[in-house]
Amino acid sequence: MSHRRAVLSLLVLAGVLLSPGLPAQAATKNVPVQGTNWFWTNQQRPAPSDLGVTCPDGAPACPDQRFEGANTHEVGALPVMVTKGENEKISSILFNFQGIIPFQGGVINKFTFSVIESQDPRDRAQTVDVTGHKIQACLITEVWTPSEVGADEMKDAPDFDEENCVDGTRKPDASPPRWDFVVTNMVATQWGQGPSSAFGVMLVGNKPENSQESWQIVLKGTRRDDATTAEVNEAKANQNNIKASIDLTPNPAPTFASSGFGDFSNTGGSFGFGDSGFGTTPAAGSTFPGTTTPTTPTAPGTAPVAAGGPTTTAPTMPGYFWLLIPAGLMALSLVRHTVLEPLPGKRPDGVVALIRRHNAARLGRPIAPDAAGALVALSGVFRKAGLRIRSLTRRVLSGGKRR
């Protein structure tokens, strides 16, 4: 590879590594449902050991799988029931954010979802006292297992934040009636960290203080197709029961921010090389290099930082920095040819120069000067100057003694 190509390659590589990333654009997308489940206080699902069943002789382990409990609703139902001011039935929804929220997270500008009321006869018969009551969506805080059959025991329900809930709005004139939820502020901080932090929502009944009322509203979730019913596609028939939409501005992907050697220690959170980091420097609260969450308290007398999810900090550089890159690379190349010893080889001047010398000797003609020859001669001058400088440097370092 020629010196010119080497310099050009270095310039291209520097441009790729050091150029700032393009700003991310907000986009609104539909969000599919990954699964649902519901939980019941009065559900009874005993295990074999609860019934006094012992392990068979020779069995390496005694199976303790719980028996399937009773289900008072149709498959896919999402009942919400309050009995004398306490949760009797609650239902969960898990959304699928794979390919929607990037792994580095983003800022959730808006998130909404809606769920229809079940129109199945068995569910309609159990919908009691709808008027004047509210269904709330609360933030689930741990992993859980979906099940369309539902009717799991209440003790198996995932933890959810009862202080972080949003009231739904019933649309009675819709066909069928539905409940709309705007949960942007509730989910922005946790779900904005990435798809692995989004555990879904729990639908519970609104329980006024000291209320002794009892009521139940049955909603309807999505379903998978049942292979035993060839005449009906359950997935397609129920695909619009829950609709969700997200408006998201992705955090920028991690980029190489600057050059120079920096701290590799794990105490300050720096990552890579340089004061700014050959990469990024995540602050406290971030989930991946390049995403940060404000943690500095607001100074007295200043406006508070608006909530709404993680924020990002983009590296900035002065304009003259980009001019210094090619100048520095050219200077480095000049110093290398001037000070350092030339690389050994059979054809130090190149194959073309060797062929020209052979042709000139065969024809008995002198070698015509050209630009390449002038450059070679100039390079020779620089090499001699470099040898002289190196010799003087060695004499100074050795105390003036000749070697």
Backbone torsions as a table, in degrees:
resi	resn	phi	psi	omega
1	MET	NA	131.5	179.6
2	SER	-70.3	163.7	179.6
3	HIS	-65.0	-35.0	180.0
4	ARG	-64.0	-42.8	178.6
5	ARG	-66.1	-36.9	179.4
6	ALA	-62.8	-43.8	179.5
7	VAL	-63.9	-43.6	179.2
8	LEU	-62.8	-39.7	179.1
9	SER	-63.9	-40.9	178.0
10	LEU	-64.4	-38.7	178.5
11	LEU	-63.8	-43.2	179.6
12	VAL	-64.1	-44.6	-179.9
13	LEU	-62.1	-42.2	178.9
14	ALA	-63.2	-39.4	178.9
15	GLY	-64.0	-38.8	-179.8
16	VAL	-68.8	-43.2	-175.9
17	LEU	-74.9	-33.6	-171.6
18	LEU	-101.3	-10.6	-178.2
19	SER	-72.5	137.8	178.8
20	PRO	-69.5	149.2	179.9
21	GLY	-72.2	155.8	177.4
22	LEU	-70.6	145.2	-179.5
23	PRO	-64.8	140.5	-179.9
24	ALA	-73.5	148.0	-178.7
25	GLN	-108.3	139.3	177.0
26	ALA	-70.7	147.4	179.8
27	ALA	-148.5	143.4	177.3
28	THR	-102.1	127.7	-177.9
29	LYS	-135.7	150.3	172.0
30	ASN	-77.1	144.0	-176.9
31	VAL	-114.4	121.5	177.7
32	PRO	-76.3	161.8	177.7
33	VAL	-94.7	129.5	179.3
34	GLN	-86.0	-32.6	179.3
35	GLY	176.4	167.6	179.3
36	THR	-137.7	171.8	175.1
37	ASN	-167.1	164.6	172.0
38	TRP	-144.4	155.9	-169.6
39	PHE	-132.9	144.5	-168.3
40	TRP	-134.0	130.2	-179.2
41	THR	-64.3	-39.4	-175.8
42	ASN	-88.7	6.2	-179.8
43	GLN	-69.4	140.1	177.8
44	GLN	-124.4	116.9	177.6
45	ARG	-130.6	79.2	-176.5
46	PRO	-69.0	151.6	174.3
47	ALA	-95.0	160.5	178.4
48	PRO	-54.3	-36.8	-179.3
49	SER	-68.6	-27.1	177.2
50	ASP	-67.8	-24.1	-177.4
51	LEU	-98.9	10.5	177.8
52	GLY	81.9	13.2	179.1
53	VAL	-75.0	130.1	179.6
54	THR	-102.0	163.8	-179.3
55	CYS	-70.9	141.6	174.7
56	PRO	-63.3	152.9	178.9
57	ASP	-61.5	131.7	177.6
58	GLY	84.4	-5.1	179.5
59	ALA	-73.3	131.7	-178.8
60	PRO	-66.7	-28.0	178.9
61	ALA	-152.1	148.3	-179.7
62	CYS	-91.0	119.7	-179.6
63	PRO	-64.8	138.1	-176.7
64	ASP	-127.7	33.5	180.0
65	GLN	-73.3	134.6	-177.1
66	ARG	-75.2	147.6	177.6
67	PHE	-71.0	152.7	178.5
68	GLU	-69.2	132.2	-178.9
69	GLY	-85.8	173.8	179.1
70	ALA	-72.1	146.9	177.7
71	ASN	-125.7	114.8	-177.5
72	THR	-88.2	2.1	-177.1
73	HIS	-125.9	169.4	176.0
74	GLU	-72.6	159.9	178.7
75	VAL	-62.2	133.7	179.9
76	GLY	91.5	-2.5	-179.7
77	ALA	-69.8	150.4	176.8
78	LEU	-128.4	82.1	-177.4
79	PRO	-79.4	146.5	172.5
80	VAL	-127.4	118.3	-174.2
81	MET	-135.7	134.9	175.3
82	VAL	-120.5	129.2	178.8
83	THR	-120.4	113.2	-179.9
84	LYS	51.2	46.3	175.2
85	GLY	80.2	8.2	179.6
86	GLU	-124.3	150.6	178.6
87	ASN	-66.1	121.3	174.6
88	GLU	-101.6	-42.1	176.4
89	LYS	-136.3	136.6	175.8
90	ILE	-134.7	153.3	-175.6
91	SER	-131.3	147.0	-176.4
92	SER	-120.8	149.3	177.8
93	ILE	-130.8	131.1	177.1
94	LEU	-115.3	123.8	179.5
95	PHE	-94.9	152.3	-178.5
96	ASN	-103.7	107.8	-177.3
97	PHE	-102.4	8.5	178.6
98	GLN	-63.5	126.6	-177.8
99	GLY	81.9	-2.1	179.7
100	ILE	-110.6	-54.0	171.0
101	ILE	-96.0	120.6	-178.9
102	PRO	-68.3	164.3	-176.4
103	PHE	-64.1	-25.6	178.0
104	GLN	-85.6	2.1	176.2
105	GLY	83.7	-172.4	-178.8
106	GLY	-175.3	177.8	177.9
107	VAL	-97.4	118.7	179.3
108	ILE	-85.1	107.3	179.8
109	ASN	-78.4	-32.5	179.0
110	LYS	-161.7	139.3	173.4
111	PHE	-141.1	124.9	179.6
112	THR	-134.3	153.3	171.8
113	PHE	-151.6	159.6	179.2
114	SER	-137.2	150.0	179.5
115	VAL	-135.1	133.7	-179.5
116	ILE	-83.7	158.5	171.4
117	GLU	-80.2	137.9	-177.1
118	SER	-62.9	137.4	178.0
119	GLN	-106.6	5.4	176.9
120	ASP	-67.5	137.0	-175.4
121	PRO	-54.5	-42.9	-178.1
122	ARG	-66.2	-35.1	177.9
123	ASP	-73.7	-38.9	179.9
124	ARG	-62.7	-34.9	-179.4
125	ALA	-67.2	-20.5	-178.0
126	GLN	-103.6	1.3	175.8
127	THR	-81.7	112.3	-170.8
128	VAL	-126.0	130.0	169.8
129	ASP	58.6	63.1	-178.8
130	VAL	-73.9	-40.5	-172.6
131	THR	-63.8	132.8	174.5
132	GLY	86.1	1.5	180.0
133	HIS	-115.2	158.5	-175.5
134	LYS	-124.8	142.0	168.5
135	ILE	-101.7	132.5	179.8
136	GLN	-108.9	148.3	171.5
137	ALA	-107.2	120.2	-179.9
138	CYS	-113.5	152.4	-175.1
139	LEU	-78.7	119.7	174.4
140	ILE	-78.0	139.7	-172.0
141	THR	-116.0	9.0	178.9
142	GLU	-150.8	166.8	-178.8
143	VAL	-71.1	144.6	177.8
144	TRP	-146.8	168.3	-175.1
145	THR	-107.7	120.4	176.9
146	PRO	-69.3	154.9	175.0
147	SER	-159.4	121.8	179.6
148	GLU	-68.2	-29.1	-179.7
149	VAL	-69.8	-39.3	177.4
150	GLY	65.9	-147.5	-179.2
151	ALA	58.8	36.6	174.9
152	ASP	-79.9	162.5	178.6
153	GLU	-68.3	147.6	-178.1
154	MET	-61.2	-31.7	-179.4
155	LYS	-67.3	-18.0	179.0
156	ASP	-90.9	-0.7	179.9
157	ALA	-69.0	142.2	177.8
158	PRO	-68.9	155.8	176.8
159	ASP	-67.2	142.6	175.6
160	PHE	-141.8	156.4	-175.0
161	ASP	-88.1	102.5	-178.5
162	GLU	-71.5	-12.1	176.9
163	GLU	-93.6	-3.9	-178.0
164	ASN	-123.4	76.6	-175.1
165	CYS	-131.4	158.5	178.9
166	VAL	-131.1	132.5	177.0
167	ASP	-71.1	138.5	172.6
168	GLY	-85.9	161.6	178.1
169	THR	-116.5	122.6	-179.4
170	ARG	-82.3	133.8	176.0
171	LYS	-108.9	88.2	-174.3
172	PRO	-70.0	-23.1	-177.8
173	ASP	-83.8	-9.0	178.2
174	ALA	-72.1	159.0	-179.1
175	SER	-125.0	104.1	-3.3
176	PRO	-78.1	168.6	177.3
177	PRO	-56.0	145.2	-177.2
178	ARG	-139.6	166.9	176.4
179	TRP	-117.2	128.1	179.6
180	ASP	-105.3	140.1	-179.9
181	PHE	-131.4	131.3	172.8
182	VAL	-114.2	105.1	-170.0
183	VAL	-117.5	26.2	-174.6
184	THR	-54.5	-56.2	-176.1
185	ASN	-64.7	-29.5	-177.5
186	MET	-71.3	-36.9	-171.8
187	VAL	-104.9	-10.4	-169.3
188	ALA	-58.3	-47.1	-174.4
189	THR	-66.9	-49.6	-175.6
190	GLN	-74.7	-51.6	-176.1
191	TRP	-69.8	-25.8	178.5
192	GLY	-66.1	-14.5	178.7
193	GLN	-73.7	-17.4	-179.8
194	GLY	141.2	166.5	-176.3
195	PRO	-62.4	-27.3	-178.7
196	SER	-73.2	-10.5	-180.0
197	SER	-99.7	0.9	-176.8
198	ALA	-100.1	106.7	-177.2
199	PHE	-104.1	5.3	175.5
200	GLY	92.9	-167.8	-177.1
201	VAL	-128.3	153.0	175.7
202	MET	-110.4	128.7	177.5
203	LEU	-92.7	119.6	-178.2
204	VAL	-131.8	165.9	178.7
205	GLY	-87.0	144.7	175.3
206	ASN	-73.0	125.1	-174.2
207	LYS	-119.0	95.6	177.0
208	PRO	-59.5	150.9	-178.0
209	GLU	-61.4	134.0	178.5
210	ASN	65.3	17.1	179.4
211	SER	-79.5	139.2	177.6
212	GLN	-115.7	19.4	-177.6
213	GLU	-75.7	155.8	175.0
214	SER	-130.0	131.7	-179.2
215	TRP	-159.8	164.6	-179.0
216	GLN	-149.6	135.5	173.4
217	ILE	-127.5	130.5	-177.5
218	VAL	-109.4	117.3	175.9
219	LEU	-96.4	177.8	-176.5
220	LYS	-132.7	127.4	179.5
221	GLY	-98.4	-175.5	177.5
222	THR	-77.3	169.3	179.5
223	ARG	-143.1	155.7	169.9
224	ARG	-87.0	158.9	179.4
225	ASP	-72.9	137.3	178.7
226	ASP	-93.9	116.4	-176.4
227	ALA	-66.5	-19.8	-178.1
228	THR	-82.1	-9.3	178.9
229	THR	-116.0	83.6	-175.4
230	ALA	-66.4	-25.9	-176.0
231	GLU	-79.5	-13.3	-177.9
232	VAL	-131.0	135.8	173.5
233	ASN	-103.0	97.7	-175.2
234	GLU	-62.7	-35.8	-179.6
235	ALA	-62.9	-44.9	-179.7
236	LYS	-69.6	-38.7	-178.0
237	ALA	-68.2	-23.1	-176.8
238	ASN	-115.1	11.4	-173.7
239	GLN	-68.0	-23.5	-179.0
240	ASN	-99.9	10.2	179.4
241	ASN	-65.8	-36.4	176.3
242	ILE	-123.6	125.2	176.2
243	LYS	-121.7	132.4	-179.4
244	ALA	-133.8	147.7	-178.5
245	SER	-142.6	140.3	-180.0
246	ILE	-130.6	137.8	171.6
247	ASP	-110.9	113.3	-169.6
248	LEU	-129.8	137.6	169.0
249	THR	-108.1	107.2	-176.7
250	PRO	-64.6	144.4	170.3
251	ASN	-67.3	146.0	179.0
252	PRO	-64.0	143.2	177.4
253	ALA	-64.9	151.9	-179.7
254	PRO	-57.7	135.3	178.3
255	THR	-128.5	161.5	176.5
256	PHE	-79.2	118.5	-169.3
257	ALA	-88.7	-42.0	-177.0
258	SER	-158.9	175.1	-179.9
259	SER	-108.2	178.0	-178.3
260	GLY	102.7	156.5	-176.3
261	PHE	-96.3	133.6	-175.9
262	GLY	-128.9	-152.2	-171.9
263	ASP	-92.3	128.8	176.1
264	PHE	-95.3	1.9	-176.0
265	SER	-66.0	157.4	-179.1
266	ASN	-101.1	13.9	-176.8
267	THR	-86.5	-35.4	-176.1
268	GLY	-99.8	-2.4	178.3
269	GLY	83.6	7.5	-179.0
270	SER	-76.2	154.0	-174.9
271	PHE	-138.8	111.2	174.3
272	GLY	103.1	-146.7	-172.2
273	PHE	-110.8	147.0	170.4
274	GLY	96.3	159.4	178.0
275	ASP	-62.3	-36.1	177.5
276	SER	-88.0	-11.0	178.4
277	GLY	94.8	125.6	172.2
278	PHE	-79.9	74.7	-168.4
279	GLY	143.9	-118.8	-179.3
280	THR	-146.8	166.4	178.4
281	THR	-123.3	97.0	-178.4
282	PRO	-70.7	139.0	176.0
283	ALA	-90.1	175.1	179.8
284	ALA	-62.2	134.8	178.2
285	GLY	96.7	-4.6	-178.2
286	SER	-85.9	161.6	179.8
287	THR	-111.2	-15.2	178.8
288	PHE	-158.5	147.4	178.9
289	PRO	-52.4	128.9	179.8
290	GLY	110.0	-15.0	178.1
291	THR	-117.1	133.0	-178.8
292	THR	-133.1	153.2	175.8
293	THR	-119.3	129.1	-177.8
294	PRO	-60.0	127.3	178.5
295	THR	-124.4	-9.9	-178.5
296	THR	-75.1	128.4	179.1
297	PRO	-62.4	149.6	179.2
298	THR	-74.0	130.3	180.0
299	ALA	-68.5	148.7	178.9
300	PRO	-59.4	136.1	177.0
301	GLY	90.0	-2.0	179.9
302	THR	-108.9	159.2	-178.4
303	ALA	-72.6	140.1	179.1
304	PRO	-69.4	153.8	177.8
305	VAL	-75.6	131.8	-178.0
306	ALA	-68.2	139.0	177.2
307	ALA	-80.4	167.3	177.0
308	GLY	141.5	16.9	173.4
309	GLY	116.1	176.5	-177.5
310	PRO	-62.7	148.0	174.6
311	THR	-113.7	165.4	-177.0
312	THR	-123.2	152.0	176.2
313	THR	-121.2	123.9	-178.4
314	ALA	-98.0	134.1	178.5
315	PRO	-67.3	141.3	178.0
316	THR	-121.8	146.9	-179.5
317	MET	-136.9	148.3	176.1
318	PRO	-67.0	155.5	-176.0
319	GLY	-64.3	-34.0	-177.2
320	TYR	-69.4	-14.2	-179.2
321	PHE	-60.6	-36.9	-177.7
322	TRP	-71.3	-25.7	175.8
323	LEU	-76.3	-27.8	-179.0
324	LEU	-72.9	-24.6	-177.2
325	ILE	-63.3	-57.2	179.6
326	PRO	-64.9	-34.2	178.9
327	ALA	-63.9	-41.6	179.0
328	GLY	-66.3	-39.1	179.1
329	LEU	-66.6	-39.4	178.2
330	MET	-66.7	-40.1	177.7
331	ALA	-63.7	-40.8	177.9
332	LEU	-61.4	-42.0	178.7
333	SER	-64.2	-40.4	179.4
334	LEU	-65.0	-43.0	179.1
335	VAL	-64.0	-38.5	-179.3
336	ARG	-62.3	-41.7	-179.7
337	HIS	-77.9	-21.5	-175.3
338	THR	-91.0	-45.7	-171.0
339	VAL	-94.2	-43.2	-174.8
340	LEU	-75.8	157.0	178.5
341	GLU	-70.0	144.4	178.6
342	PRO	-65.5	148.2	179.2
343	LEU	-69.9	135.1	179.3
344	PRO	-70.9	154.8	178.0
345	GLY	176.9	162.0	179.5
346	LYS	-72.1	-28.7	-177.4
347	ARG	-129.2	76.8	-175.9
348	PRO	-64.0	-25.6	-178.7
349	ASP	-95.8	2.6	178.4
350	GLY	99.5	160.4	-178.2
351	VAL	-67.0	-38.8	-177.7
352	VAL	-62.2	-43.3	179.8
353	ALA	-64.0	-38.0	178.7
354	LEU	-64.5	-42.5	178.8
355	ILE	-63.3	-39.5	-179.8
356	ARG	-65.2	-38.5	178.6
357	ARG	-65.5	-40.8	178.0
358	HIS	-62.6	-44.5	-179.8
359	ASN	-64.7	-40.6	179.0
360	ALA	-65.1	-39.9	178.8
361	ALA	-67.2	-36.5	-178.9
362	ARG	-70.6	-36.2	-178.9
363	LEU	-91.3	-6.3	179.4
364	GLY	70.9	31.3	179.9
365	ARG	-116.6	150.5	176.3
366	PRO	-72.5	156.6	179.1
367	ILE	-76.4	124.4	-179.4
368	ALA	-71.3	132.7	177.8
369	PRO	-68.4	147.0	174.8
370	ASP	-147.7	-176.3	-176.7
371	ALA	-63.5	-36.9	179.6
372	ALA	-64.9	-40.1	178.4
373	GLY	-63.6	-38.7	178.7
374	ALA	-65.1	-39.4	178.7
375	LEU	-66.7	-38.7	177.6
376	VAL	-62.9	-43.5	179.1
377	ALA	-63.3	-44.2	178.4
378	LEU	-62.5	-38.8	177.4
379	SER	-62.5	-37.6	177.8
380	GLY	-63.5	-40.4	177.4
381	VAL	-61.1	-45.0	179.5
382	PHE	-63.4	-37.4	179.2
383	ARG	-63.9	-44.2	178.5
384	LYS	-62.3	-41.8	177.7
385	ALA	-62.7	-38.7	178.8
386	GLY	-65.1	-40.0	177.9
387	LEU	-63.6	-40.4	179.9
388	ARG	-64.7	-44.2	179.4
389	ILE	-63.0	-41.6	179.8
390	ARG	-65.2	-38.6	178.8
391	SER	-64.5	-44.1	178.9
392	LEU	-64.9	-37.6	179.4
393	THR	-63.6	-42.9	179.0
394	ARG	-64.4	-37.7	179.7
395	ARG	-65.9	-40.0	178.6
396	VAL	-64.7	-43.4	-178.7
397	LEU	-67.6	-30.4	-179.1
398	SER	-90.0	7.3	177.2
399	GLY	83.9	23.8	176.7
400	GLY	88.7	0.7	179.1
401	LYS	-79.6	138.9	175.4
402	ARG	-79.1	145.4	176.3
403	ARG	-103.8	NA	NA
